[in-house]
Amino acid sequence: RREDVFTPLTDSLLESRSMANADATASSGQNAIAGMTQVTDGTATSTAGYRTNLSGLAEARSTVMTMSLDKMSDSVSGQTVVDPKGYLTSLSNTKIASAAEVGDVNKARLLLKSVRDTNPKHGPGWIAAARVEEAAGKTAHARKLIMEGCEICPDNEDVWLEAARLHPQDQAKTILAAAARRMPTSVQVYLRAADLESHDFAKKAVLRKALEANPNSVTLWKAAIDLEDADDAKILLSVAVEKVPHSVEMWLALARLETYENARKVLNQARKQLPTERAVWIAAAKLEESQNHGDVVDRIVDKAVRSLDKHDAVVMRAQWLKEAEAAEAAGAPLTSAAIVKCTVGRGVDDEDRQRTWADDANAALSRNAVATARAILAHGLAAFPTKRTLWLQAVDLERKHGTAASLDEVLEAASERLPRTEIFWLVRAKEKWLAGAVDESRSILTEAFKANPDSEPVWLAAVKLEWETGEIERARVLLARARERAPTARIYMKSALLERECRRFDEALELLEEGLRKYPTFAKMYMMGGQICSEDLTKDQIHLDRTRKFYQRGLQNCPNSVVLWCLASQLEERVAEYRSGSTNAGVTKARSLLELARLKNAKNPELWLEAIRLERRAGNEKLAVSLMARALQECPTSGLLLAENISTSPRVEQKSKSADAIKRRPDDPRVIAAVAALFASERKHDKARKWYERAVKLDPDVGDSWAKWYAFELDAGKKEGREDVKQRCIAAEPKHGELWCSVSKAMPDRRKSTA
């Protein structure tokens, strides 16, 4: 097509045209081109210059626009074929190339032209040239180039595929048909041709044509089978395994579609064709497991290992363990266990077996392969039946991932293998008790007594069982027998605690005195004696003196017991309650006791904290601040003191104190909880929640963090958040913490659970 040629008009021609327009306008009585002529002596003369006819230009523009709109309008009046959305989209996609980009495209064209001229049979050069033109917006030129490439490189598969990509669907089909005639063995050409078809029957026709030319292509067989239903797929697979007997996937797919008997035959044929392929053997084991033939599974896996060794198929131990995990994920735990049993010991030195198997079990658990880990531990325990660590690992696995029955089985086996290890008896008895089987729990502890007649934990567990179930007399009898047969300081303490709970304070004090004669260095009995006299009995001078004697004897025999020093100090602080002196005198004596305690127990943060709190209770704020400064000099990294410093400082100083505390002890849960409380007081709820979360993760056994977080959720959280914190706290079962222990160990709360 010849290009249009535009030639500029001369000024004389433009002027004559203007004059003609002026005459036409004048004859109609309208002076439309005023200023185009001048009148001199009544005669019209032309001037050297002229002015543009603005109304004529406006009319011309209106005419052009009308013609454009007429072209785009439908035959129906008032409608248009212009798609506003599509028009705007096309405008937004219009790329305005800069001068630099145009220069880069030109350079690329020259370079690729040189490549094509130098080596015209090089297919990637034609593809690159077409893509450059496509990127430059010259799609027609790109198609022309790639078709030229198809003519020059008719045996290059990629060039034909690129040509099909650049052309519309109908033309692409024609191109791929030509490519298939030229290269009948090209799998990708047939697959691309099948993708272009819209209907399944057309796709099937293309793929069957492809299989006639390429009967050994596994890819084509897979594509063809994917389009068929189960019955037709079975027919195709039976043909496929004959044409491509080396394809494991075809054999396994056919076995999955067949009945049990036919599947066995298929897998037997597959084993003959592929004697070194372990997947066929594993599929056979899974097949037997699906039919509940558990005894056959072990035989198949054992035979598989021996057959693979016979055919020199190298399968590493790690690969077998991966196969075991894969079998478990596929729902075949018996096959997984059989693989572990036959292969977990391969290539492991005798001295490394226990450690290696324990590590293997942990690794499998980290990948959620519970059955595999259980099988590894079972194999390890069969080889090392008296290894306590392996039994504990197995118990932990069953507690977290097993059922109550499986946990009881492991604990029973552990108790039989290691009868002198009390932990297995105790855990089993506790699990039975929690499940409501009190009689079974008693019988387990009876068996434990036979194996461990002098074991303090077993005696105390039996006492606790009777105590918690309300059988106080039986608990008292058991404690009496324990004091006779296996006397220990804890047994005497528990005996006194039972009598104290039953409000038999005289019997409790007698038991404590008897225990202290045998175990004078057991500090807890001095504490309990003092608490009974000061809290449970009447507050008078007699009981005050008796309490002092308990604490004084305790401090003489246990000078390093910080709790005893604190209890003695708190007793002296409260002497006014016993009508035995003034409050100031009591504070003075308590202060001197704590100073003596710090001399005997240097750098002890608990004693410093008690002294600081004593001064605050007495109203000596300045002295408390001074003591805190001295305490932080002596114990600069104490989380207890740093947390107290944050919570008791003036509000303007709390942020700086928090930053300093975190810098000194970034992993102390008490410091983190104090910072969380600071955020909560500032109504920064999200930050407070985040820091409480961090505190309980650092040490879930500290009950104070859980209690403060729950109180925060009660005040500022939602019901879901409160319930979540509560349930997590119950699961953690915290046992420590100053605030937590002061509540949980109080006599009215002793029998209460965490919930």
Secondary structure, DSSP 4 states (H G I P E B T S, - for coil): -PPP---PPPHHHHHHHHHHHHHHHHHTT---STTSEEEETTEEEE-S-----HHHHHHHHHHHHHHHHHHHB-SSTT-B---HHHHHHHHHH-----HHHHHHHHHHHHHHHHHHHH-TT-HHHHHHHHHHHHHTT-HHHHHHHHHHHHHH-TT-HHHHHHHHHHS-HHHHHHHHHHHHHH-TT-HHHHHHHHHH-SSHHHHHHHHHHHHHH-TT-HHHHHHHHHTS-HHHHHHHHHHHHHH-TT-HHHHHHHHHHS-HHHHHHHHHHHHHH-TT-HHHHHHHHHHHHHTT-HHHHHHHHHHHHHHHHHTT----HHHHHHHHHHHHHTT-HHHHHHHHHHHTTTT--GGGHHHHHHHHHHHHHHTT-HHHHHHHHHHHHHH-TT-HHHHHHHHHHHHHHS-HHHHHHHHHHHHHH-TT-HHHHHHHHHHHHHTT-HHHHHHHHHHHHHH-TT-HHHHHHHHHHHHHTT-HHHHHHHHHHHHHHS--HHHHHHHHHHHHHTT-HHHHHHHHHHHHHH-TT-HHHHHHHHHIIIIIS--SHHHHHHHHHHHHHHHHH-TT-HHHHHHHHHHHHTGGGGTSS-HHHHHHHHHHHHHHHHHHSTT-HHHHHHHHHHHHHTT-HHHHHHHHHHHHHHSTT-HHHHHHHHHHS-HHHHHHHHHHHHHH-TT-HHHHHHHHHHHHHTT-HHHHHHHHHHHHHH-TTBHHHHHHHHHHHHHHS-HHHHHHHHHHHHHH---B-HHHHHHHTSGGGTT----
